[in-house]
Structure formats: C-alpha cells, structure tokens
Amino acid sequence: MPILILILLLCQAAAAQHRSDPNEGSLSAVTPRIPEPMVFDLVRPLGAEKGEIEVNTLFELPLHGSDRDLQWAPEIEVAFSDNMAVEFELPMSNASLSEYKFALQQTAGAWAGGKGVHGWQGILRVDRSDRFLNADLLYLNGVEFDSKWSLFTMNGFRRESTGVEQGIAAISNTTLFYRRSKHFVYGLESNLKAGGPSKTSWLLMPQSHFRIVDSVNLQVGAGLETRKQHGSHAVAGWRLIREF
C-alpha cells in the first residue's frame, strides 16, 4: 500500500506541474478524445467535462476450457467536475455478484501541443463474500499520431489479497487504435498482470467500436487469455455504452 500512495503523490505532482506550465498544456487546454480500451476501460475519456454521464456493461465469455462462466459488469461513470470522474461497478459471474468496484480518475493535462493527454486512475475492489480488499493505482497516457492512429497506455500496480496471501502485482494495458471514420474504430488491446497472489495473467483482444447513434456505442472483440488457473483459451467480449 505505501507504493500505491507514493505513485498517487507523484501523479498529483505531475498534475500540479502541468497546471503551472503553460508551455506543456493545462487542464483548460483542449485534449484529444482518444478511444477507450474495451476490456480495461476508463472512467470517461481523459478530458471529460463536468456533467458527463455514462452507463455501460462489459461482457466476457470464454469460448473453450473448463471455466465457461459469463463475466459481466454493469457500471455508471460520472464526471462530477471538469477532468474528474468517478465510477461504481458491480462485477458479476453468471447471476452472482462477485464484488463491488469503485474508481476515481483525474486528467492531469495535455502535452505535445494538444496531441497527448495524461492522468491517473485509482480503483478499489471489495470482494462481496470475504470482504478482501484489492486496489489499483495507474498512470494513464495517450497520444494521437495523426487523425487515424492513436495509442493509449495504463501502467501501475495492484494490491491483491486472497485472505491467505497478499502481494503487489504490476499491471499494464496498451491499446493501439485506428479510427476508420467517425463511427468506426479498430483497436488491439493488450492487458498484462505480472506477479501477485493470483500470479501472471495476459489478455490480447482485437476489437471493433461502432457508434450506433451519437449517444450509443457498441464494442466487440475476440482474443486469447492466459491464466495460471485455467491455462490459455479463446475469449469473446462486448461492451454496450450509453452516454448522457
């Protein structure tokens, strides 16, 4: 936990530096609206404005192997201030509630003349049955290379507790996006967790994002997941999003 607190303090210091340095952008600068990864999504895109609200649900289904449970997670995201947003999520396994999830996210500022944006995200998970506490702290960074290509990364640490073991794992998400048009975006998302009581896991998820109407977005994908407990298996995922 002290490591997570240290990372949070460093992120806050970076935010303060960008607020005071007009050459590197500020919270009032126009920030790029880079697409969100489908599986490890954001609490609204970085640069969110006060009053933005989103409800969405992620579904994940293993396509083979011993574990065929449907994992799904309805959530609500609210930007309660410019560049600050909160999230409440209810991760489910089939019809059973697994845990409670809370998240807080801040946009620190823009960089590269408004082509890049960065911030931080903190996540708290409470296991519903055993009350085990898990926490993530992540540094977020995105950049637009041009009107088509962009890259978003999320890197940090996770405190894991299983009741028997506790430990710190490194977590990383890297997603490359190609914006075909206003309504179609393709992405290649990679999620890695290294270490911790649940050991190393990895997910590679090619995906497509479809803007059905201005306020409704559908994301779909299929990829490969590797976990120590279940080995490697194909997995399908989709997320339905409604913005207000």
FIDO-410978 format. One line per 3 residues: their letters; for each residue x, y, z of N, C-alpha, C. Coordinates in nm, 2 decimals. Layout:
N
A = X Y Z X Y Z X Y Z  ...
//
This chain:
244
MPI = 0.08 -0.12 0.00 0.00 0.00 0.00 0.08 0.13 0.00  0.20 0.14 0.07 0.28 0.26 0.06 0.33 0.29 -0.08  0.35 0.18 -0.16 0.39 0.20 -0.30 0.28 0.27 -0.38
LIL = 0.15 0.23 -0.36 0.04 0.29 -0.42 0.02 0.43 -0.38  0.04 0.46 -0.26 0.03 0.60 -0.21 0.14 0.69 -0.27  0.26 0.63 -0.29 0.37 0.71 -0.35 0.34 0.74 -0.49
ILL = 0.28 0.64 -0.57 0.25 0.67 -0.71 0.14 0.78 -0.72  0.04 0.77 -0.63 -0.06 0.87 -0.63 0.00 1.01 -0.61  0.09 1.02 -0.51 0.15 1.15 -0.49 0.23 1.20 -0.61
LCQ = 0.30 1.11 -0.68 0.37 1.15 -0.80 0.28 1.20 -0.91  0.16 1.13 -0.92 0.07 1.17 -1.02 0.01 1.31 -0.99  -0.02 1.33 -0.86 -0.07 1.47 -0.82 0.04 1.57 -0.85
AAA = 0.16 1.54 -0.83 0.27 1.64 -0.85 0.28 1.67 -1.00  0.26 1.57 -1.08 0.26 1.59 -1.23 0.15 1.68 -1.27  0.03 1.66 -1.21 -0.08 1.74 -1.25 -0.06 1.89 -1.21
AQH = 0.00 1.91 -1.09 0.03 2.04 -1.05 0.13 2.11 -1.14  0.23 2.03 -1.19 0.33 2.09 -1.28 0.27 2.13 -1.41  0.18 2.05 -1.46 0.11 2.09 -1.59 0.02 2.20 -1.57
RSD = -0.04 2.22 -1.46 -0.13 2.33 -1.44 -0.05 2.46 -1.44  0.08 2.46 -1.39 0.15 2.58 -1.38 0.25 2.61 -1.49  0.25 2.52 -1.59 0.34 2.53 -1.70 0.26 2.55 -1.83
PNE = 0.25 2.67 -1.88 0.16 2.69 -2.00 0.22 2.64 -2.12  0.35 2.61 -2.13 0.42 2.55 -2.24 0.38 2.41 -2.26  0.34 2.34 -2.15 0.32 2.20 -2.16 0.17 2.16 -2.16
GSL = 0.08 2.26 -2.16 -0.06 2.24 -2.16 -0.11 2.25 -2.02  -0.24 2.26 -2.00 -0.30 2.27 -1.87 -0.44 2.20 -1.87  -0.51 2.20 -1.76 -0.64 2.14 -1.75 -0.74 2.21 -1.84
SAV = -0.72 2.33 -1.87 -0.81 2.41 -1.96 -0.78 2.39 -2.10  -0.67 2.33 -2.14 -0.63 2.31 -2.28 -0.72 2.20 -2.34  -0.73 2.21 -2.47 -0.81 2.12 -2.55 -0.73 1.99 -2.55
TPR = -0.79 1.88 -2.51 -0.72 1.75 -2.50 -0.78 1.66 -2.61  -0.70 1.57 -2.66 -0.76 1.47 -2.76 -0.85 1.37 -2.70  -0.96 1.34 -2.76 -1.05 1.24 -2.71 -1.01 1.10 -2.77
IPE = -0.91 1.04 -2.72 -0.86 0.91 -2.77 -0.96 0.80 -2.73  -0.99 0.70 -2.81 -1.08 0.60 -2.78 -1.04 0.52 -2.65  -1.14 0.46 -2.58 -1.11 0.38 -2.46 -1.09 0.23 -2.49
PMV = -1.00 0.17 -2.43 -0.99 0.02 -2.44 -1.12 -0.04 -2.40  -1.16 -0.15 -2.46 -1.28 -0.22 -2.44 -1.29 -0.29 -2.30  -1.18 -0.37 -2.27 -1.18 -0.45 -2.15 -1.15 -0.37 -2.03
FDL = -1.03 -0.30 -2.03 -0.99 -0.22 -1.92 -1.02 -0.07 -1.95  -1.15 -0.03 -1.93 -1.19 0.10 -1.98 -1.16 0.21 -1.88  -1.18 0.33 -1.92 -1.15 0.45 -1.84 -1.28 0.49 -1.76
VRP = -1.26 0.58 -1.67 -1.38 0.65 -1.61 -1.41 0.77 -1.69  -1.48 0.75 -1.80 -1.49 0.85 -1.91 -1.35 0.88 -1.97  -1.35 0.93 -2.09 -1.22 0.96 -2.16 -1.15 1.07 -2.08
LGA = -1.02 1.07 -2.09 -0.95 1.18 -2.03 -0.99 1.32 -2.10  -1.00 1.42 -2.01 -1.05 1.55 -2.06 -1.20 1.56 -2.05  -1.27 1.47 -1.97 -1.41 1.47 -1.95 -1.45 1.61 -1.89
EKG = -1.57 1.65 -1.93 -1.63 1.78 -1.88 -1.73 1.75 -1.77  -1.75 1.84 -1.68 -1.85 1.83 -1.57 -1.99 1.80 -1.63  -2.05 1.70 -1.57 -2.19 1.67 -1.61 -2.20 1.55 -1.70
EIE = -2.09 1.50 -1.76 -2.09 1.39 -1.85 -2.13 1.26 -1.76  -2.22 1.18 -1.82 -2.26 1.06 -1.75 -2.26 0.94 -1.85  -2.22 0.83 -1.81 -2.21 0.71 -1.90 -2.26 0.59 -1.82
VNT = -2.34 0.50 -1.88 -2.37 0.37 -1.82 -2.33 0.27 -1.93  -2.27 0.16 -1.88 -2.22 0.06 -1.98 -2.21 -0.07 -1.91  -2.20 -0.18 -1.99 -2.18 -0.31 -1.93 -2.08 -0.39 -2.02
LFE = -1.98 -0.45 -1.96 -1.89 -0.53 -2.03 -1.93 -0.68 -2.01  -1.92 -0.76 -2.12 -1.95 -0.90 -2.11 -1.82 -0.97 -2.16  -1.78 -1.08 -2.09 -1.67 -1.16 -2.14 -1.71 -1.31 -2.12
LPL = -1.69 -1.39 -2.23 -1.73 -1.53 -2.23 -1.62 -1.61 -2.28  -1.56 -1.70 -2.20 -1.46 -1.80 -2.25 -1.52 -1.89 -2.36  -1.45 -1.91 -2.47 -1.51 -1.99 -2.58 -1.47 -2.14 -2.57
HGS = -1.38 -2.17 -2.48 -1.35 -2.32 -2.46 -1.27 -2.33 -2.32  -1.26 -2.45 -2.28 -1.19 -2.47 -2.15 -1.29 -2.50 -2.04  -1.24 -2.53 -1.92 -1.33 -2.57 -1.81 -1.41 -2.46 -1.75
DRD = -1.36 -2.34 -1.76 -1.44 -2.22 -1.70 -1.51 -2.15 -1.81  -1.65 -2.17 -1.81 -1.73 -2.12 -1.92 -1.83 -2.02 -1.86  -1.80 -1.96 -1.74 -1.89 -1.87 -1.68 -1.89 -1.73 -1.76
LQW = -2.01 -1.67 -1.77 -2.02 -1.54 -1.83 -1.98 -1.44 -1.72  -1.88 -1.36 -1.75 -1.84 -1.25 -1.66 -1.90 -1.12 -1.72  -1.97 -1.04 -1.64 -2.03 -0.92 -1.69 -2.03 -0.82 -1.58
APE = -2.03 -0.69 -1.61 -2.01 -0.58 -1.51 -2.09 -0.46 -1.55  -2.21 -0.43 -1.50 -2.27 -0.31 -1.53 -2.21 -0.20 -1.44  -2.20 -0.07 -1.50 -2.14 0.03 -1.42 -2.19 0.17 -1.47
IEV = -2.17 0.27 -1.38 -2.21 0.40 -1.41 -2.09 0.49 -1.38  -2.06 0.59 -1.48 -1.95 0.68 -1.47 -2.00 0.82 -1.47  -1.95 0.91 -1.38 -2.00 1.04 -1.37 -1.88 1.14 -1.36
AFS = -1.87 1.24 -1.45 -1.78 1.35 -1.43 -1.84 1.45 -1.34  -1.79 1.46 -1.22 -1.85 1.55 -1.12 -1.79 1.69 -1.13  -1.68 1.70 -1.20 -1.61 1.82 -1.22 -1.53 1.81 -1.35
DNM = -1.49 1.92 -1.41 -1.40 1.91 -1.53 -1.28 1.83 -1.50  -1.25 1.73 -1.58 -1.13 1.65 -1.56 -1.13 1.55 -1.44  -1.24 1.54 -1.37 -1.25 1.45 -1.26 -1.38 1.36 -1.28
AVE = -1.36 1.23 -1.26 -1.48 1.14 -1.28 -1.47 1.03 -1.18  -1.59 0.97 -1.14 -1.60 0.86 -1.05 -1.68 0.75 -1.12  -1.66 0.63 -1.07 -1.72 0.51 -1.13 -1.77 0.42 -1.02
FEL = -1.89 0.36 -1.03 -1.93 0.25 -0.95 -1.97 0.13 -1.04  -1.92 0.01 -1.01 -1.93 -0.11 -1.09 -1.97 -0.23 -1.01  -2.05 -0.32 -1.07 -2.09 -0.44 -1.00 -2.05 -0.56 -1.08
PMS = -1.92 -0.61 -1.07 -1.88 -0.73 -1.14 -1.96 -0.85 -1.11  -2.01 -0.93 -1.21 -2.09 -1.04 -1.19 -2.03 -1.16 -1.26  -2.06 -1.28 -1.20 -2.03 -1.41 -1.26 -2.16 -1.49 -1.28
NAS = -2.20 -1.50 -1.40 -2.34 -1.55 -1.43 -2.44 -1.47 -1.36  -2.51 -1.52 -1.26 -2.61 -1.44 -1.19 -2.57 -1.40 -1.05  -2.44 -1.42 -1.02 -2.39 -1.40 -0.88 -2.30 -1.27 -0.88
LSE = -2.33 -1.18 -0.79 -2.25 -1.06 -0.77 -2.11 -1.10 -0.70  -2.00 -1.07 -0.77 -1.87 -1.11 -0.72 -1.81 -1.01 -0.63  -1.82 -0.88 -0.66 -1.75 -0.77 -0.58 -1.81 -0.64 -0.61
YKF = -1.77 -0.54 -0.53 -1.80 -0.40 -0.55 -1.68 -0.33 -0.60  -1.69 -0.24 -0.70 -1.58 -0.17 -0.75 -1.60 -0.02 -0.76  -1.51 0.05 -0.71 -1.51 0.20 -0.71 -1.39 0.25 -0.78
ALQ = -1.40 0.36 -0.85 -1.28 0.42 -0.92 -1.29 0.57 -0.92  -1.18 0.63 -0.92 -1.16 0.78 -0.93 -1.06 0.81 -1.03  -1.08 0.90 -1.12 -0.99 0.93 -1.23 -0.97 1.09 -1.24
QTA = -0.85 1.13 -1.27 -0.82 1.27 -1.29 -0.74 1.29 -1.42  -0.78 1.39 -1.50 -0.69 1.43 -1.61 -0.59 1.53 -1.56  -0.46 1.50 -1.59 -0.36 1.59 -1.54 -0.33 1.70 -1.63
GAW = -0.35 1.68 -1.76 -0.32 1.78 -1.86 -0.29 1.73 -2.00  -0.26 1.82 -2.09 -0.23 1.79 -2.23 -0.08 1.81 -2.25  -0.03 1.75 -2.35 0.11 1.76 -2.39 0.13 1.75 -2.54
AGG = 0.24 1.77 -2.59 0.27 1.76 -2.74 0.18 1.84 -2.82  0.16 1.97 -2.77 0.07 2.06 -2.84 -0.07 2.02 -2.85  -0.12 1.95 -2.75 -0.26 1.90 -2.75 -0.28 1.77 -2.82
KGV = -0.17 1.70 -2.87 -0.19 1.57 -2.93 -0.18 1.46 -2.82  -0.13 1.49 -2.70 -0.12 1.39 -2.60 -0.20 1.44 -2.47  -0.24 1.34 -2.39 -0.31 1.37 -2.26 -0.27 1.27 -2.16
HGW = -0.26 1.31 -2.03 -0.23 1.21 -1.93 -0.31 1.23 -1.81  -0.30 1.14 -1.71 -0.37 1.15 -1.59 -0.35 1.02 -1.50  -0.43 1.00 -1.40 -0.42 0.89 -1.32 -0.56 0.83 -1.28
QGI = -0.56 0.70 -1.24 -0.68 0.64 -1.20 -0.65 0.55 -1.08  -0.74 0.56 -0.98 -0.73 0.47 -0.87 -0.86 0.38 -0.86  -0.84 0.25 -0.83 -0.95 0.16 -0.83 -0.95 0.08 -0.69
LRV = -1.07 0.07 -0.63 -1.08 -0.01 -0.51 -1.19 -0.12 -0.53  -1.15 -0.24 -0.50 -1.24 -0.36 -0.52 -1.26 -0.42 -0.38  -1.39 -0.45 -0.35 -1.42 -0.52 -0.23 -1.49 -0.65 -0.26
DRS = -1.43 -0.77 -0.23 -1.49 -0.90 -0.25 -1.62 -0.91 -0.17  -1.72 -0.95 -0.24 -1.85 -0.95 -0.17 -1.87 -1.06 -0.06  -1.81 -1.17 -0.09 -1.82 -1.28 0.01 -1.73 -1.27 0.13
DRF = -1.60 -1.24 0.10 -1.50 -1.25 0.20 -1.45 -1.11 0.24  -1.49 -1.00 0.18 -1.45 -0.87 0.21 -1.30 -0.84 0.19  -1.24 -0.92 0.10 -1.10 -0.89 0.07 -1.09 -0.76 0.00
LNA = -0.98 -0.69 0.02 -0.97 -0.56 -0.04 -0.85 -0.56 -0.14  -0.88 -0.52 -0.27 -0.78 -0.51 -0.37 -0.79 -0.37 -0.42  -0.67 -0.31 -0.46 -0.66 -0.17 -0.50 -0.56 -0.16 -0.62
DLL = -0.60 -0.08 -0.72 -0.51 -0.05 -0.83 -0.47 0.10 -0.83  -0.35 0.14 -0.87 -0.32 0.27 -0.90 -0.24 0.28 -1.03  -0.29 0.36 -1.13 -0.24 0.36 -1.26 -0.21 0.50 -1.31
YLN = -0.10 0.51 -1.39 -0.07 0.63 -1.46 -0.12 0.61 -1.61  -0.20 0.71 -1.66 -0.26 0.70 -1.79 -0.20 0.80 -1.88  -0.18 0.75 -2.01 -0.11 0.83 -2.10 -0.16 0.80 -2.24
GVE = -0.20 0.90 -2.32 -0.25 0.87 -2.46 -0.19 0.98 -2.55  -0.18 0.94 -2.68 -0.12 1.03 -2.78 -0.19 1.00 -2.91  -0.22 1.10 -2.99 -0.27 1.09 -3.13 -0.15 1.11 -3.22
FDS = -0.12 1.01 -3.30 -0.01 1.03 -3.40 -0.06 1.11 -3.52  -0.18 1.09 -3.56 -0.25 1.17 -3.67 -0.40 1.15 -3.66  -0.47 1.18 -3.76 -0.62 1.17 -3.75 -0.67 1.03 -3.74
KWS = -0.59 0.93 -3.78 -0.63 0.79 -3.78 -0.57 0.71 -3.66  -0.44 0.73 -3.63 -0.38 0.64 -3.54 -0.36 0.70 -3.40  -0.38 0.63 -3.30 -0.36 0.68 -3.16 -0.32 0.56 -3.07
LFT = -0.26 0.59 -2.96 -0.21 0.49 -2.86 -0.24 0.53 -2.72  -0.29 0.43 -2.64 -0.33 0.46 -2.50 -0.26 0.36 -2.41  -0.20 0.40 -2.30 -0.13 0.31 -2.21 -0.18 0.34 -2.07
MNG = -0.18 0.23 -1.99 -0.22 0.24 -1.85 -0.12 0.15 -1.78  -0.04 0.21 -1.69 0.06 0.13 -1.62 0.06 0.16 -1.47  0.08 0.06 -1.38 0.08 0.08 -1.24 0.09 -0.05 -1.16
FRR = 0.03 -0.04 -1.04 0.04 -0.16 -0.95 -0.09 -0.19 -0.89  -0.11 -0.32 -0.85 -0.23 -0.37 -0.79 -0.19 -0.44 -0.66  -0.26 -0.40 -0.55 -0.25 -0.47 -0.43 -0.36 -0.58 -0.43
EST = -0.31 -0.71 -0.41 -0.40 -0.82 -0.42 -0.41 -0.89 -0.28  -0.52 -0.93 -0.24 -0.54 -1.01 -0.12 -0.64 -1.13 -0.15  -0.60 -1.25 -0.11 -0.68 -1.36 -0.12 -0.73 -1.42 0.01
GVE = -0.69 -1.35 0.12 -0.72 -1.40 0.25 -0.61 -1.48 0.31  -0.55 -1.56 0.22 -0.43 -1.64 0.26 -0.30 -1.57 0.22  -0.30 -1.50 0.11 -0.18 -1.43 0.06 -0.21 -1.28 0.03
QGI = -0.11 -1.20 0.04 -0.12 -1.06 0.00 0.01 -1.03 -0.08  -0.01 -0.94 -0.17 0.11 -0.90 -0.25 0.08 -0.79 -0.35  0.19 -0.75 -0.42 0.18 -0.64 -0.51 0.21 -0.69 -0.65
AAI = 0.12 -0.67 -0.75 0.14 -0.71 -0.89 0.16 -0.58 -0.97  0.24 -0.59 -1.08 0.25 -0.49 -1.18 0.14 -0.51 -1.29  0.07 -0.41 -1.33 -0.03 -0.42 -1.43 0.00 -0.32 -1.54
SNT = -0.04 -0.36 -1.67 -0.01 -0.28 -1.78 -0.12 -0.30 -1.89  -0.17 -0.19 -1.95 -0.26 -0.20 -2.06 -0.20 -0.11 -2.17  -0.19 -0.17 -2.29 -0.15 -0.09 -2.41 -0.25 -0.12 -2.52
TLF = -0.31 -0.01 -2.58 -0.41 -0.03 -2.68 -0.37 0.06 -2.80  -0.36 0.00 -2.92 -0.34 0.08 -3.04 -0.47 0.09 -3.11  -0.51 0.21 -3.15 -0.63 0.24 -3.22 -0.61 0.29 -3.36
YRR = -0.71 0.25 -3.45 -0.71 0.30 -3.58 -0.86 0.35 -3.61  -0.87 0.48 -3.63 -1.00 0.54 -3.65 -1.03 0.54 -3.79  -1.12 0.45 -3.84 -1.15 0.44 -3.98 -1.24 0.56 -4.02
SKH = -1.34 0.59 -3.93 -1.43 0.71 -3.95 -1.48 0.75 -3.82  -1.57 0.85 -3.82 -1.64 0.90 -3.70 -1.71 0.79 -3.63  -1.76 0.69 -3.70 -1.84 0.58 -3.64 -1.78 0.45 -3.63
FVY = -1.65 0.43 -3.68 -1.59 0.30 -3.67 -1.44 0.32 -3.62  -1.41 0.24 -3.52 -1.27 0.24 -3.47 -1.23 0.10 -3.44  -1.11 0.07 -3.49 -1.05 -0.07 -3.46 -0.94 -0.05 -3.35
GLE = -0.93 -0.15 -3.27 -0.83 -0.15 -3.16 -0.76 -0.28 -3.14  -0.64 -0.28 -3.09 -0.57 -0.40 -3.05 -0.53 -0.38 -2.90  -0.59 -0.44 -2.81 -0.57 -0.42 -2.67 -0.49 -0.54 -2.60
SNL = -0.39 -0.50 -2.52 -0.31 -0.60 -2.45 -0.32 -0.57 -2.30  -0.36 -0.66 -2.22 -0.36 -0.65 -2.07 -0.26 -0.75 -2.01  -0.17 -0.70 -1.92 -0.08 -0.79 -1.86 -0.08 -0.76 -1.71
KAG = -0.09 -0.87 -1.63 -0.07 -0.86 -1.48 0.05 -0.95 -1.45  0.15 -0.90 -1.38 0.27 -0.98 -1.35 0.29 -0.99 -1.20  0.29 -1.11 -1.15 0.31 -1.13 -1.00 0.18 -1.12 -0.92
GPS = 0.20 -1.11 -0.79 0.08 -1.11 -0.70 0.03 -1.25 -0.67  -0.05 -1.26 -0.57 -0.10 -1.40 -0.53 -0.17 -1.48 -0.64  -0.24 -1.41 -0.73 -0.30 -1.48 -0.84 -0.21 -1.51 -0.96
KTS = -0.08 -1.47 -0.95 0.02 -1.50 -1.05 -0.01 -1.42 -1.18  0.07 -1.45 -1.28 0.07 -1.37 -1.40 -0.05 -1.41 -1.49  -0.11 -1.31 -1.55 -0.22 -1.33 -1.65 -0.20 -1.24 -1.77
WLL = -0.25 -1.27 -1.88 -0.23 -1.19 -2.00 -0.35 -1.20 -2.09  -0.39 -1.10 -2.16 -0.50 -1.09 -2.25 -0.47 -1.01 -2.37  -0.50 -1.07 -2.49 -0.48 -0.99 -2.62 -0.62 -0.99 -2.68
MPQ = -0.67 -0.87 -2.71 -0.81 -0.86 -2.75 -0.82 -0.76 -2.87  -0.82 -0.81 -3.00 -0.86 -0.73 -3.11 -1.00 -0.69 -3.10  -1.04 -0.57 -3.14 -1.17 -0.52 -3.11 -1.22 -0.42 -3.22
SHF = -1.35 -0.40 -3.23 -1.41 -0.30 -3.31 -1.51 -0.22 -3.23  -1.51 -0.09 -3.25 -1.60 0.00 -3.19 -1.69 0.06 -3.29  -1.82 0.05 -3.26 -1.93 0.10 -3.36 -2.01 0.21 -3.29
RIV = -2.01 0.33 -3.34 -2.10 0.43 -3.29 -2.23 0.42 -3.36  -2.33 0.36 -3.29 -2.46 0.33 -3.35 -2.54 0.46 -3.37  -2.55 0.54 -3.27 -2.61 0.68 -3.28 -2.51 0.76 -3.19
DSV = -2.54 0.89 -3.18 -2.45 0.98 -3.11 -2.42 0.94 -2.97  -2.52 0.88 -2.90 -2.51 0.85 -2.76 -2.49 0.70 -2.73  -2.49 0.62 -2.83 -2.48 0.47 -2.81 -2.36 0.42 -2.89
NLQ = -2.28 0.34 -2.82 -2.16 0.28 -2.88 -2.15 0.13 -2.84  -2.12 0.05 -2.94 -2.10 -0.09 -2.92 -1.96 -0.13 -2.95  -1.90 -0.20 -2.86 -1.76 -0.25 -2.88 -1.77 -0.40 -2.87
VGA = -1.70 -0.47 -2.97 -1.70 -0.62 -2.98 -1.56 -0.66 -3.01  -1.52 -0.78 -2.96 -1.39 -0.83 -2.98 -1.38 -0.98 -2.95  -1.27 -1.04 -2.99 -1.24 -1.18 -2.96 -1.09 -1.19 -2.95
GLE = -1.04 -1.27 -2.85 -0.89 -1.28 -2.84 -0.85 -1.40 -2.76  -0.74 -1.39 -2.70 -0.68 -1.50 -2.63 -0.64 -1.46 -2.49  -0.68 -1.54 -2.39 -0.65 -1.51 -2.25 -0.57 -1.62 -2.19
TRK = -0.47 -1.59 -2.10 -0.39 -1.69 -2.04 -0.39 -1.66 -1.89  -0.44 -1.76 -1.81 -0.44 -1.75 -1.66 -0.38 -1.88 -1.61  -0.31 -1.87 -1.50 -0.24 -1.99 -1.44 -0.35 -2.10 -1.40
QHG = -0.46 -2.05 -1.35 -0.56 -2.15 -1.30 -0.63 -2.22 -1.42  -0.65 -2.15 -1.53 -0.73 -2.21 -1.64 -0.65 -2.23 -1.77  -0.52 -2.20 -1.77 -0.44 -2.21 -1.90 -0.48 -2.10 -2.00
SHA = -0.46 -2.13 -2.12 -0.49 -2.04 -2.23 -0.62 -2.08 -2.30  -0.70 -1.98 -2.33 -0.83 -2.01 -2.40 -0.87 -1.89 -2.48  -0.95 -1.91 -2.58 -1.01 -1.80 -2.66 -1.12 -1.74 -2.57
VAG = -1.14 -1.61 -2.59 -1.25 -1.54 -2.52 -1.31 -1.43 -2.61  -1.44 -1.42 -2.59 -1.51 -1.32 -2.67 -1.56 -1.21 -2.57  -1.57 -1.09 -2.62 -1.61 -0.98 -2.53 -1.69 -0.87 -2.60
WRL = -1.78 -0.81 -2.54 -1.85 -0.70 -2.59 -1.89 -0.60 -2.48  -1.90 -0.47 -2.52 -1.94 -0.37 -2.42 -2.04 -0.28 -2.49  -2.16 -0.26 -2.42 -2.26 -0.17 -2.47 -2.26 -0.04 -2.39
IRE = -2.26 0.07 -2.45 -2.23 0.20 -2.38 -2.35 0.30 -2.42  -2.40 0.36 -2.32 -2.50 0.47 -2.34 -2.44 0.60 -2.27  -2.43 0.70 -2.34 -2.38 0.83 -2.28 -2.49 0.93 -2.27
F = -2.48 1.02 -2.17 -2.58 1.12 -2.14 -2.52 1.26 -2.14
//
